[in-house]
């Protein structure tokens, strides 16, 4: 695209490109209604290319060095409403080992907001039923303790006491892994995603649900109900508060409820 632009402008040498030409090119990108992310990616690539040309003495200066990359839009994470979650919580057959496992899995994912990789690494000793916490080792081997509620506690106890033992009996090897597949060996990240996909299908949900969306939902629901940002940051295991701030969006329904409940002249 850039080389076609140079041809249109009658430029044949890389050294003929100056900052003015770069800004004209930038405007043509915006005229094509490209996203900020796409524009930023193209400018970044050309800046690197001209940096190479400058190093090889093909050009004297890098005309892209003074160009500020456009800020990319923050992608608001998708999340589930409580009614959608309830449908997921109701599809497991709790009389069967796999159903007990699935229920414990989804309850724990939503109750704690842990990542799939963190969930997959859990062992039995990571669950402390006495104080109701799960020990997680996250990115960069950063450790944290996350509390969980009554629903997750019941699901975990049922699975560990019954379902997990039945699944483990199908394998010739012993393992401390918390979540097992139908052959009695530890679940993989892919296995967790497949389980969730099946539960979504069984619940007849029309929205796309992936494990990380449960993490988004966990954070969103906490903030909507008044949790402070710093606490949510610690629960999620984010290094920087700025990473957590993307979750400060709230649903329109929640905003309306707050308004109707709080504004003196919202109701008659």
C-alpha positions in Angstrom: 0.0 0.0 0.0 2.8 2.4 0.9 4.7 1.7 -2.3 1.6 2.2 -4.4 1.1 5.5 -2.6 4.7 6.6 -3.4 4.1 5.7 -7.1 0.9 7.8 -7.1 2.9 10.7 -5.6 5.6 10.4 -8.3 8.3 9.3 -5.8 10.8 6.7 -6.9 13.4 6.9 -4.1 13.0 6.1 -0.4 15.1 9.1 0.4 12.5 11.4 -1.2 10.1 10.6 1.6 9.9 13.3 4.3 7.6 13.9 7.3 5.1 15.8 5.1 4.8 12.9 2.7 4.3 10.5 5.7 1.5 12.7 7.1 -0.2 12.7 3.7 0.1 8.9 3.6 -1.4 8.8 7.2 -4.4 10.8 6.0 -5.0 8.4 3.1 -5.1 5.5 5.6 -7.7 7.4 7.7 -9.7 8.2 4.5 -10.0 4.5 3.9 -11.7 4.1 7.3 -9.1 1.7 8.6 -9.1 1.0 12.3 -6.6 2.7 14.5 -5.1 -0.6 15.2 -4.5 -1.3 11.5 -3.1 2.2 11.0 -0.8 1.8 14.0 0.4 -1.5 12.7 1.3 -0.2 9.3 3.1 2.9 10.6 5.0 0.8 13.1 6.2 -1.5 10.3 7.3 1.3 8.1 9.1 3.0 10.9 11.0 -0.2 11.5 11.7 -0.5 7.7 13.1 3.1 7.5 15.1 2.5 10.6 16.8 -0.3 8.7 17.3 2.0 5.7 18.9 4.6 7.9 21.2 2.1 9.4 22.3 1.0 6.0 22.8 4.6 4.9 20.1 4.4 2.2 18.4 7.4 3.8 19.7 10.2 6.1 16.8 10.4 8.4 13.8 8.2 9.4 10.7 10.3 8.3 8.5 8.1 10.5 10.4 8.7 13.7 8.5 11.9 14.6 5.1 10.4 13.8 3.1 9.4 16.9 1.2 6.2 16.6 -2.6 6.6 17.0 -3.9 5.3 20.2 -5.7 2.0 19.7 -9.2 1.6 21.0 -9.5 -0.4 24.3 -11.5 -3.5 23.5 -14.2 -3.8 26.1 -14.3 -7.4 27.4 -17.5 -9.4 26.8 -19.3 -10.8 29.9 -22.3 -12.8 30.8 -25.4 -11.7 32.5 -26.6 -13.5 35.6 -29.5 -15.2 33.7 -27.0 -16.6 31.2 -24.8 -17.9 33.9 -27.8 -19.6 35.6 -28.4 -21.6 32.5 -24.9 -22.8 32.5 -25.1 -23.8 36.1 -28.2 -25.9 35.5 -27.0 -28.2 32.6 -24.7 -30.6 34.5 -26.0 -34.0 35.5 -24.9 -34.0 39.2 -25.5 -37.7 39.5 -22.6 -38.5 37.2 -18.9 -38.1 37.7 -18.4 -35.9 34.6 -21.4 -33.8 35.5 -20.0 -33.2 39.0 -16.6 -32.3 37.6 -18.2 -29.9 35.1 -20.2 -28.2 37.8 -17.1 -27.8 40.0 -15.1 -26.5 37.1 -17.5 -23.8 36.0 -18.4 -22.8 39.6 -14.7 -22.3 40.4 -13.9 -20.4 37.2 -16.7 -17.9 37.9 -16.2 -17.8 41.7 -12.5 -17.0 41.4 -11.9 -15.5 37.9 -8.8 -17.6 37.4 -7.2 -18.2 34.0 -7.6 -21.5 32.2 -3.9 -22.2 32.6 -4.2 -21.5 36.4 -7.2 -23.8 36.6 -5.4 -26.6 34.8 -2.4 -26.4 37.2 -4.5 -26.8 40.3 -3.9 -29.7 42.6 -5.9 -31.0 45.5 -3.8 -29.3 48.1 -4.5 -25.9 46.5 -8.0 -26.0 47.8 -8.4 -25.0 51.5 -11.9 -25.9 52.5 -11.3 -24.7 56.1 -11.0 -21.0 55.1 -12.6 -21.3 51.6 -9.7 -20.2 49.4 -7.8 -21.5 46.4 -4.1 -21.1 46.0 -3.1 -20.0 42.5 0.3 -19.6 40.8 -0.2 -17.2 38.0 1.9 -15.4 35.4 5.5 -15.0 36.3 5.0 -17.5 39.1 3.2 -14.9 41.0 1.2 -16.5 43.9 -2.2 -15.4 45.3 -5.0 -16.8 47.4 -8.5 -16.3 46.1 -11.7 -16.8 48.2 -14.7 -18.7 46.8 -18.3 -18.9 47.9 -20.8 -21.5 49.0 -21.9 -22.6 45.6 -18.3 -23.4 44.5 -17.6 -25.0 47.9 -20.5 -27.4 47.5 -19.6 -28.3 43.9 -16.0 -28.9 44.8 -16.8 -31.1 47.8 -19.2 -33.2 45.8 -16.7 -33.6 42.9 -13.7 -34.4 45.1 -15.5 -36.8 47.3 -17.4 -38.6 44.6 -16.8 -37.7 40.9 -13.1 -37.3 41.0 -12.6 -40.7 42.7 -14.7 -42.4 40.1 -12.7 -40.7 37.3 -9.3 -41.5 38.9 -10.3 -45.2 39.1 -10.2 -45.3 35.3 -6.5 -44.6 35.2 -3.5 -46.7 36.2 -1.6 -43.7 37.5 -2.1 -41.5 40.6 -2.2 -37.8 40.2 -2.9 -34.8 42.5 -4.4 -32.8 39.7 -7.8 -31.4 40.7 -9.6 -31.7 37.4 -9.5 -35.0 35.5 -10.8 -36.0 32.1 -13.0 -39.1 31.4 -9.8 -41.3 31.3 -8.8 -40.2 34.8 -5.8 -38.1 33.7 -5.3 -34.3 34.2 -7.4 -32.0 32.0 -5.6 -29.8 29.5 -6.4 -26.2 28.6 -8.1 -27.5 25.4 -10.1 -30.0 27.5 -11.4 -27.2 29.7 -12.5 -25.2 26.7 -14.2 -28.2 25.1 -16.1 -28.8 28.3 -17.3 -25.2 28.4 -18.3 -25.3 24.8 -20.5 -28.4 25.4 -22.1 -26.8 28.4 -22.9 -23.7 26.4 -24.4 -25.8 23.7 -26.5 -27.8 26.2 -27.6 -24.5 27.8 -28.7 -23.3 24.4 -26.9 -20.0 24.8 -26.7 -17.9 21.7 -23.6 -16.0 22.9 -20.0 -17.2 22.4 -18.6 -18.2 25.7 -14.9 -19.0 26.3 -13.2 -19.6 29.7 -11.7 -16.1 29.7 -15.2 -14.6 29.3 -16.0 -16.1 32.8 -13.0 -14.2 34.0 -14.4 -11.0 32.5 -17.7 -11.8 34.0 -16.2 -12.3 37.5 -14.5 -8.9 37.4 -17.5 -7.1 35.9 -19.9 -8.5 38.4 -17.7 -7.6 41.3 -17.2 -4.0 40.2 -20.9 -3.7 39.4 -21.7 -4.6 43.0 -19.3 -2.1 44.5 -16.0 -3.9 44.8 -13.0 -1.5 44.6 -10.6 -1.7 41.7 -7.5 -2.5 43.8 -9.2 -5.6 45.3 -10.3 -6.8 41.9 -6.7 -6.2 40.6 -5.4 -8.5 43.4 -8.0 -11.2 42.8 -7.2 -11.2 39.1 -3.5 -11.2 39.6 -2.8 -8.2 37.4 0.6 -6.6 37.7 -0.7 -3.1 36.8 -3.9 -1.4 37.8 -4.3 -0.1 34.2 -4.9 -3.7 33.1 -7.8 -4.0 35.5 -9.3 -0.6 34.6 -10.7 -2.0 31.4 -13.3 -3.8 33.5 -14.8 -0.6 34.9 -17.5 -0.6 32.2 -20.9 -1.5 33.6 -24.0 -2.7 32.0 -26.7 -0.2 30.9 -29.2 -2.1 33.1 -27.0 -1.7 36.1 -26.5 2.0 35.5 -30.2 2.5 35.1 -30.9 0.6 38.4 -28.4 2.8 40.2 -29.9 5.9 38.8 -33.5 5.0 39.5 -32.5 4.0 43.1 -30.3 7.0 43.8 -31.5 10.1 42.0 -34.0 12.1 44.0 -36.2 12.9 41.0 -35.9 9.6 39.1 -39.3 8.4 40.4 -42.6 10.1 41.2 
